[in-house]
Amino acid sequence: MASNLDTLVTVFGGSGFLGRSVVRALAKRDYRIRVAVRRPELAGHLQPLGKVGQIHAVQANLRYPASVEAAMRDSHVAINLVGILAEGGAQRFDAVQGAGAGAIAGAANAAGARMVHVSAIGADANSPARYGRSKAAGEKAVLAAVPTATILRPSVVFGPEDQFTNRFAGLATISPMLPLIGGGLTKLQPVYVGDVATAVADAVDGKTKPGAVYELGGPEVLTMREVMEVILATIERRRMLVSLPFGLAKWQAMLLQFAPGPLKLTPDQVALLRSDNVVSDAAKAAGLTLEGLGITPDSLEAIAPQYLWRFRRTGQFAHKGV
């Protein structure tokens, strides 16, 4: 029987939040892993996730196809995890999530490699947000080059070092109130990063349907208000939840898009919150979900206390209810 060590998997964006979990999941299954990132000298934290020589970082920039082709040399599987939540400098939605995804797919096709592309449930050519439209363009480009590619669309991903729960928990430590854009009625289906990584690894194993689009969500559908309440209960802080109409939020975002840290908010992020971010009934019916892959998803309430404790007043030494 062939060993997974005979299979070389190139992971684009493997040093990021989701990338770390994906690399860990692949290493546990004994794949050889090439991590393609813009700054390979900053990817040394991935080395301890595998055996000696199992994980190797190389330089690649999706805006430069030649570097992508070089990173794909002799690879059997390509995984694209590259994504940005806000634009900055040359990192634009269309360049990274649209054309960049197409560059990886083109290189995978040229190398005769299989492909797993991580997109987002918000991917929609008619989305009011440029983020959502660029994600849809990326999916289209991937399937055009590699029709058998597996597309994974997670809802909002949470876990250690995320830019979701950590962001609002951090904001709660410096502000007496938290904003609820659009009244906090937008529905989300937060999915644990470890569950998404398992789905990616399963796709590399060949457990997914070729050319299929999977939608990945957690066990619960929560409104944005309910998510905030879970975060506040976890970090044991009381904060006022203030409803903010979309129009006013968009106006404020024109200024806050330049703010640092948890205060940053872009008009595009406001636009994204106009649509629910949950697994569709069609995906459920077709079995194109985590449950369809045999994965039992973990809830936000079960996982968040494992890493959000640092936002409590006395950190890990806080006594619950005090």
N, C-alpha and C positions, 0 to 999 in steps of 0.2 A: 504494500500500500504506500502511495506517495505521501511524503510528509509535507506539512504546510511550510516547512523551511525551504522547500523547493519553489515556493511562490513569493515573488517580490511585489509588494504593494507600495505604491507611491501615494502618500497622503499630502495633498496640497492644503496648507493652512493647519498643519498638524501641531503647531506650538501654541495655539489659542485655547480658549476655554473649552470648547467641545473637542478640539483636536487632542488634548491631553488624555481625555477619557477614551477616545477612539484608539489612539496609539496603545494605551494600556490594554484595552480589550483585544486588540490584534496581537499584541505581544504574548498575552496569556494563551492565545491559540497557536503560538509558535510560527507566525508569519514573519518573513523578513520585511522590514519596514524602512522605506526611504521617505524622510520628511522633507517636503519642498517648501521652503519659506523665504521671505525676503532677507531676513537677517539670521542665517544659520548659526552665527556665533552666539546668538541669544537663545538657542534651542537646547543648550546643554542639560536643562532640567529633565529632558525626556530620556536621557541615557539610562537612569536607574530603573526605568519602567520595564526593561527587558534584559535579556542575557547579554553577555559581552559580544559586541559586534552585530547584535540583532537590529539595532536602531541606528540609522545614519542620517544626518541632516545635510541637505544640499541647498544651494541658492537657486531661487526661481521667482520671477515676478510675472504675474498674469498679463501685465501690459506689454511684455516682451516675449512673444511666441517662441523665439529661439531658446530662451532659458527654460520654457515649459517643455519643449521637445527634448532638451538635454536631460531634464529631470525624469522624463518618462522612458529613457533608454533602457531596453531589456526588461521593462516592467510587465507584469501580467495583469495587474488591476490598478486602476486610477480611482482615487477618492477625492472629491472636491468638497472642502469644508469652508472655503474662503467666503467671507461675507463681512459687510460693514454696516453699522447701525446709523452712522452719520458720515457725511462727506467731509473731506478735508484735503487740501492740496490737489495732488494728481489722483487721489483715491476717490473716484466718482462711482456712483451706483452703476451706471451703464458700462463703464470700463471694467469694473471688478466683477460685478454679479451678472452682467450680460455678456459682453465680449470676452471677459476673462474665462467664464465657464465654457464658452465656445472654443477657446484656445486649448483648454485642457482636453475637451472632447475630441478635438481635431488631432491632438497628439496621441490620445488613446487609440483612436481609429488607425492612425498611421503605424502604431506599435502593435496593433492587433490585440489590444488589451480590453478587458471588461471595465465597466465604469459604474461607480456609485456616486450620485450627485445629491448633496444635501441642500435643499431649497427652504421653503417656508410655507406654512398654510396660507399666508397672505399673498402668495404669488398669484397675480391676476393681471392680465393685459389691460383691463379696464379699471384697475385700482386707482383711487384718488391719490395714492402715495407713490412717489417715484421709486421708493424701495420695492413696493409690491410689483410694479411694472417691470423693473429690472430683473427681479427674481423670475417672473414669467418669461422674459426674454432669454434668460439663462437656460431655463428648462427646454425651451424651444430649440435653442442652439445645440444643447447636449443631445437631444433625441434626433436631431437632424444628422449629426455626425455619428452617433452611436445609438441606433434604434433600440438596442437591447439593454440600454442603460437602466439602472434602477434609480428612481427619483424618490427621495424621502423628504416629506414636508412636515417638520415638527411645528407644534404650537410654540408658545413662549417657553424657552428652556431655562430651567433653574438649577442651581447647584453651587458648590463652592466657587468663588471668584466670578460668578455671573454678573451681568450688568443689569439685572432685573431686581431680584430681592435684595441684594447687597446695596443697590442704589437707593431704594426707598428706605431701607433700614438706616443707611448712612444719613439720609435726609432727615429722618426722625430724630437723630441725635443733635441736630443743629437748628431745627425749626419747630415751633409750637404747633404747626399745622401741616397737613399733607393735602395736595390738590387732587380732586377727583375730576379729571377731564371728562366733559360730557355727562357729569353727574355720577361717574363711576359705574355706568350701566353696561359698558362693553364686556362681553363674555369672553373669557379665556379658558384654555384647558392646559394649564402648566404641566410640562413634562420634564421629568428628571433627566439630567444630562447622562447619567449612567445607563438609563433605559434607551436613550437615543444611540449611544455608543454600541450597545448590544445589538440594536437593529442594524447598524452599519456593518458590524462584524458578521452578523447573520447573512447580510447581503453579499459580503465577500465570500462567505462559505457556500453561496449559491442557493440559499433558502428562499430567496425572493423570486417573484415572477419577472421574467425579462420584459423590459419596456413598461413596467407598471409604475404607478404613482401611489406611494403609501403616505397616509396621513397619520402622524404620531401625536397622540395627546395623552395626558395623565388620566387618572381614574375619576377626576371630578371636573365639572364645568363650574367655574367661579366668575362672578362679576369682578370688575376692578376694585370695587369697594370691599368685597369679601377677601380678595387677595391682600389688600392693605390691612384688614382686620386680623388676618392670620399673621402677617409680619409683625404688627404691633403686639399681638398676644405673645409671640415667640420672643421678642426682645424686651417684653415686660415694660412697655412705655405707653402712656396715654397721650394721644395727640388728636387735635380737632381735624376731622375730615371735611374739607370745604369743597363744595361743588363748583366747578369752573366750566361755564358754557364753552362750546367748541370755538365760537368766534373770538371770545376773549383769550382763550388758551392759545389760539393761533397768533394773536397780536403779541402776547407775552413771549411766545416762542421766537419771534423775530429778534428779540433782545437776548433771550436765554440761550440761543444757539451758540453764543460766544462765551457762555459761562463755563467755569471749570467744574469738574467732579459731578456729584449727584444733582447739582442745580441745572445742568445742561438739558435743554429741551429744544428740539428742532420743529419747524412747521410740518415737516414730513412725518415726524413721529406722531404729531397731533392728528394728521390725516389718517394714519394707520388705525388709530383708535376709533374711527368712525365705523369700522367693520368688526364683527365678532371674529374671534380667532379660535375656532373649534373644529374638531373632526366632523366631516360631513356624513350625512346618513348614507350616501352612496358608497363612501369608503368602508363604512361599517358593514353594509350589506355585502360588499365584495370581499370582505376579509382583508382589506388592505390597511391594516392598523397594527399597533403593537400586539394586541390580543390575537390578531390573525397570524402573527409570527410566533405565538406561544409565549409572549413576554407579558408578565403581570406588572403593570406600571406602579411605581411608588407615588404616594401623594405628597403634596407640598407640606402638609402638617407633619408628616412622618419624617421628612428629610431636613427641612429648614432648621430645626433646633440643633442639628449636628454641626452647623457652621455659622448660624446667625447669633450664637451666644456671645460673640465678641462685641455686639452692639448693646448688650445689657449694661447697666450702669457700672457694675463691678465685674463684667465679663463672665468667665466660667465659674467665678466664686459667688455669683448672685444666687440668693435664695428665692425660689419661686414664690411669688405672691407678696414679697417684701418691697 
